[in-house]
Amino acid sequence: MTQTTPAIVPQSAVRRLPRLALWLFCAAYVLPGLLGREPWKGNEFTAFGHMLALAEGASDWFNPSAWGQVPELDALLPYWLGAWAIQLAPHWVSAGLASRFPFALLLGLSLSATWHGVYYLALSPQAQPVPFAFGGEARPKDYARTIADGGVLALIACLGLTLLSHEASPILTQLAFVSCAFYGVAALPYHPRYSLTALIIGLLGLCLSGAPSFAVLMAVGSALLCLLDRASTSIQTARRHALWLFTMSLAVAALATALNVWQWRLVPQHTDWHEWRDLLRLMAWFTWPAWPLAVWTLWRWRNQWTSLNWSRHLVLPMWFTTLIVGTSLMTHSSDQTLLLALPAFASLAAFALPTLRRSVAALIDWFTLLFFSGCAFVIWVIWIAMQTGWPAQPAANVARLVPGFQPSFGWIAFIVAFAATAAWLGLVMWRTAKHRQALWKSLVLPAGGAALCWLLLLTLWLPLLDFARSYKPWVTQIQGVMAKQEARESKDVCLLSYGLDVGQMTAFHYHGGFDVKTAEMTPAQQQRTCPWLLVDNDSRPELGQVVNLSEWTRVRTIRRPSDNNEDVTLYHRRQP
């Protein structure tokens, strides 16, 4: 008998991953980094600057800007969400913490939408396992639930998801809405109402998050796939679904035009081999371990996507992956764009589970065990070195790389980290038991290891990372220099800036309480009300064109403690 599918799965292999365990997996991944830190330098602090400007009434809601600088992305919704959270938060919750809450929910939405999208794809007739002659094959819903569990574990295991998905920035908003759109298209043959709701949220959310072209292309391409899908629905139903998607694409295009959020960010294709090599390296580690499993899926299920009677459980994630990966190769921010492909990569990786050979599964387990156990060991050793000074070399490295950092011990962080490490050891023991037959078993260690290392970093290393990646120590250092020049409190004092970006100006306003003004936008007569001038060193040669240098005394150049490439020069106004 010719097999119509490579999946040979008995009912005993579709054991349900306990919901409590799945929720704990997701919580251990989403929650670390939410509390106990300041906004970090980079995309997060720049986005936070625009959120804070909106919350304080210093920016137009439909044209966000901070100190005259507009966001890199023509996004509205991410900044609205952060600003609303800041405005609604009680006074004892800092603005930085409040702005992260909606983005933590968006990460949870990404995981949930991916699970449901993979679940409905696994219900496709061509995705089901081979029926046995005397019964005993996996039941459709049990099989789909198991594959969906594997899809979420594959998504959590992706290395590229770790940092970008925990930053309060527009790219996380785009990830959540891409996941919603993915779920909406996947569930169309089964729950049209839920699917339409998810598609409306996903496509309109992408439009308002700086990716209207993505939304239009996803809708149009998915509509064409609905028309070509011969197995999931009738011709009339397929045409109706396609019409809905085409209509949504027109609505998204109209909204983007009305709000003027179209922006061309593609660059010419790379011609240098070194650039292509760097991009390939980025893709290799960013999507690990999903991409090898996805390649295995395409090979083992090749009859289901290379023939005319193809299956949507392969072609749909292939379409999403091709669109996003192709776009990432033509943008300056390849890593951020590539993040949006991870739900589709995870979906393809999940369908490798029914076809994995025992030797391949064992290779994945051993590699994962050695890699993540080694990472956890290094994290613990360096933490011990920071606390005790032994081993001496790691302690010396920390002191050299992050000068001025003073380690601190936190009981709560230690207990959480110790419990997570114990849970990892228990998970390893569970996985090595020979009687475990669940399909998702091969992705338990990759997902558990990724969650473990992220949790250890954001508990044991949180003070170190916060010192190195936040602007607060730098602002405090500059305030100390100011205090030596003037015997008065620097808070609420006017600070004139030149050459600083949005993140830096937001840092001095948020952490230092300064009334920050830009020299370029401030008239000369108003500049005289500011006793301090802060200049980016790269912009110092042009400083004389915007301020009268005879009115200022150079105090000193102050370097950010953990970054040798970021320093500013402080000037104090001369007394008349």
C-alpha positions, 0 to 999 in steps of 0.5 A: 500500500502506498503511504499518503503521508510520511507520518506513522503515529500510534495513539500512544505517541500523542500524549498531551503535554500537561497544560500546567507544564506548558503554561510554566514553560511560557511563563518562565520565558515571558516573565523574566526581564519584566520586573527589576530593570530599566529600559535598555539601550537601543530599540527599547529605549528609543521606543520608550522615548516616543511613548513617554513623549506621548504620555506627557503630552509632548507629541502628536498622537498621529505623528509621534516625535520626541525632541523633533526626531520621528521614529525610524518606523512609521508605527503608531500602535506600539507607541500608543500601547506604551503611552496608554500603559504609562498613563493608566499605571498607578503612581508607584509603578515607574514609566519604564515598567508600565510600558513593558506590560502590554508588550509582555502580553503581546509575547504571550499572544504570539505564543498562543496564536502560534499554538492555535495556528499549528493546531488547525494546520495539523487538522488538515486531512493531508497532515494526518498520520497513516491509518493502520489496518487494524486501528490504533493510529493517532486520533486527529484532535489528539495528533493536532494538539501534540503537533501544536505543543511541539510548535510552541516548544520550537518557537521558544527554543529559537535563539533569535526570539530571546532578546528581541521578544523581550524588548518593548519595541515595535518589532514585538508588536509586529511579531504578535500580529503576524502570529495572529494573521498566521492563526487566522489563515490557518483556522479559516476552514474550521472557524471562519468567525474566529479566523476573521477576527484574528485576521482583522486584528493581525492585518490592521495591527501590522498596518498600525505597527509599521508593516502595512506592505507585509499585511497587504502581501500576506493577505493577497498571497493567502487569498491565492492559496485559498483559491488553489487549495483543493482539499480543505474546503469546497470551491465556493467556500474557498472563493468566499475566503479569498474574497474576504482576504482580498477585501482586507488587503484593500482595507489595510491599503486604504488605512495605510494611505489615510494615515500616511504610514507607507515607507520604503525600507528595502535596499538593493540586494547585497553584492559583497560575498562577506555580506551574504556570508554574514546574513547566512550566519545570522539566519543559521543561529537566529532560527536554530533549532527550527531551521534544520527541523523545517528542512527535514519536514520539507524533505520528508513531506515533499510529496505533499507540497511538490504535487498539484494536490498540495497540503496547506499545512506545509504551503501556508507556513512556507509562504509566510517564511519565504515572504519574510526571509526574502524581505529580511535579505533586503533590509538594514535590520535583517534580524528584526525582520527575520524575527517575524518568520519564527512562528512559520519556522516553528510550524514547519519544525513541528511537522518534523516530529512524526518523521524523526528517526531515533538517531536524529532525535538522540543527536538533538537531545545530546547537543541540546543537553551539552549546549544549554547545560554548559551555558547554565554552568558558565552563568552560575560560575560567573555569578559566583565569581562576581559574589565571591571573587573566585574564580579570579579570572571571571571576576577580573573580566567582569570588572574590566568589561563593566567598570564601576559595577558593584555586585549585589545578592538577591535572595529572590533571584537566587531562589528562582534561579536555583529552582529553575536549575533543579527543574532543568535537571529533572527535565533531563532525567525525564527525557532520558527515561526510555519509556517516554514516547510523546512526539514533542519529547525531542523539543522539550530540552531545546525549549527548556534550555532556552527558557532556563538560560534566559531565566538565569540571565535575568535573575542572577545576572540582572544587576550586571545586565541592567548596569551595562545596558541601561542609561541610569548609571551614566546619568547618575555619573553625569549628575555627580559631575554637575554637583561638583560644579554647582551646589544645587540639585540638578533635578528639573534643571534645563539641559541643552543637548547637541548631537544626542539621539532620542534614547540619550535625551530620554535617559537624561529626562527620565532618569535625571529629571532634566528639562532637555532641549535641543540646541538646534531647535532652541533660539539663542535667547532661550538658550541662555536659560540653560546652565548645562550643555551636553554634546555628543563627541562626534558632533563637537566640530559643528558645535560652534554653528549652533551655540556661542562657545564663548558663553560656555566652559568645557567641564570634561568628557564623560564616557558611558561606563560599559561602552567605550564608543559612547561618550559626551562632553559636558559644558557649563554656562559661564557666569556673566 
